[in-house]
Amino acid sequence: MRVLIQRVQKASVIVDKKTIAKIARGLLVFLGIGISDTFSDADILAEKVVNLRVFDDDEGKMNLSLLQKEGEILVVSQFTLYGDCRKGRRPGYSSAMNPREARQYYNSFIEKIRSFGLNVKTGMFQERMTVCIDNEGPVTLFMDTD
């Protein structure tokens, strides 16, 4: 399981010219699910994301988590995090889980984050989305369970 995390001032998702989700200050999480991922991976990664210390404390050091800042979180599925660009010019996605199965892991990841008491906004699984991002810092981090 892979996540690309961005600390944002605000972020939103648009589908068919309609804003379906938006957050103020918090984290935008792009989530990719691989063929060998488990529900345990979803739990571990969700816990790591909400406790990741990427927000400034009173001294300006990145020392506070999303939970401590009571920030918002937007989770967007993104199978392209498993794109393999090593051969040719077109990415291959053979390491990404098929959408039918991946949806269960995506929902499990979201539910785990909700279990921490956070208000979670989401994109639409397996839809073409426009994601609008005001990255703060910029802070962008990549994590996986491999």
C-alpha positions in Angstrom: 0.0 0.0 0.0 1.3 3.4 -0.9 0.4 6.9 0.1 1.5 10.3 -1.2 0.8 12.9 1.5 0.6 16.6 1.0 0.1 19.1 3.8 -2.4 21.6 2.5 -4.0 24.9 3.2 -7.0 23.6 1.3 -7.8 20.9 -1.2 -10.9 19.8 -3.1 -12.1 17.1 -5.6 -14.2 17.9 -8.6 -16.1 15.2 -10.6 -18.2 16.1 -13.6 -17.7 19.9 -12.9 -19.1 19.5 -9.3 -17.1 19.8 -6.1 -17.7 16.6 -4.2 -15.3 17.1 -1.3 -13.2 19.9 0.1 -11.1 20.4 3.2 -9.4 23.4 4.9 -6.0 23.0 6.5 -4.9 19.4 6.8 -3.7 16.5 4.8 -4.4 15.3 1.3 -3.7 11.6 1.0 -3.4 9.9 -2.4 -3.8 6.1 -1.8 -2.6 3.3 -4.0 -3.3 -0.3 -3.3 -1.0 -3.1 -4.5 -1.8 -6.7 -5.4 -0.2 -8.1 -2.2 -1.7 -5.6 0.3 -3.7 -6.7 3.3 -6.2 -5.1 5.7 -3.4 -5.0 8.2 -1.4 -2.8 5.8 -4.4 -0.4 5.6 -4.6 -0.2 9.4 -0.8 0.3 9.8 -0.6 3.0 7.2 -3.7 4.9 8.4 -2.4 5.0 11.9 1.0 6.3 10.6 -0.7 9.0 8.5 -2.8 10.5 11.3 0.1 10.4 13.7 2.7 11.8 11.3 4.3 14.9 12.8 4.2 17.3 9.8 2.5 20.4 11.4 4.4 23.2 13.0 4.4 23.7 16.8 4.7 27.1 18.5 8.4 27.1 17.7 7.9 26.6 14.0 9.1 23.0 14.0 7.3 20.2 12.4 6.3 18.4 15.6 2.5 18.0 15.6 0.3 15.4 14.0 -3.1 15.8 12.2 -4.7 14.5 15.4 -3.0 17.2 17.5 -3.8 19.9 15.1 -7.4 18.7 14.6 -6.9 19.2 10.9 -9.0 17.8 8.1 -8.1 14.9 5.8 -9.0 14.2 2.2 -8.3 10.7 0.8 -8.2 10.1 -2.9 -7.7 6.7 -4.6 -4.8 6.7 -7.0 -3.8 3.4 -8.6 -1.1 5.3 -10.6 1.1 5.2 -7.5 1.8 1.7 -8.7 2.8 2.8 -12.2 6.0 1.1 -13.4 7.9 3.4 -15.7 11.1 1.4 -16.0 10.3 0.0 -19.5 9.1 1.9 -22.5 7.2 5.1 -22.4 3.9 4.0 -21.0 3.5 3.0 -17.4 2.5 -0.5 -16.5 0.1 -1.2 -13.7 0.5 -4.9 -13.1 1.4 -4.3 -9.4 -1.8 -2.4 -8.7 -4.7 -4.4 -7.2 -7.8 -4.8 -9.4 -10.5 -2.2 -8.7 -13.1 -4.6 -7.3 -10.8 -5.8 -4.6 -9.0 -2.5 -4.1 -12.2 -0.7 -3.2 -12.5 -2.8 0.0 -9.0 -1.8 1.1 -9.6 1.8 0.2 -12.8 1.8 2.4 -10.9 0.0 5.2 -8.2 2.7 5.2 -10.8 5.4 5.4 -12.7 3.6 8.2 -9.5 3.2 10.2 -8.8 7.0 9.9 -12.4 7.7 11.0 -11.9 5.5 14.1 -9.5 8.2 15.3 -12.4 10.7 15.4 -11.3 12.6 12.3 -13.8 13.9 9.7 -12.6 12.2 6.5 -13.5 13.5 3.1 -13.0 11.4 0.0 -12.8 11.4 -3.7 -14.8 9.0 -5.8 -13.2 5.6 -6.2 -12.5 4.7 -9.9 -13.7 8.0 -11.2 -11.9 10.7 -13.2 -11.3 13.5 -10.8 -9.8 16.9 -10.8 -7.9 17.5 -7.5 -7.2 21.1 -6.5 -4.4 21.5 -4.1 -2.9 24.4 -2.1 0.2 22.6 -0.8 1.6 24.3 2.3 5.4 24.3 2.8 5.5 22.6 0.4 5.4 19.4 2.4 5.0 16.2 0.3 5.9 12.8 1.7 5.7 9.2 0.3 5.2 6.1 2.4 4.5 2.5 1.7 4.1 -0.8 3.5 6.7 -2.7 1.4 
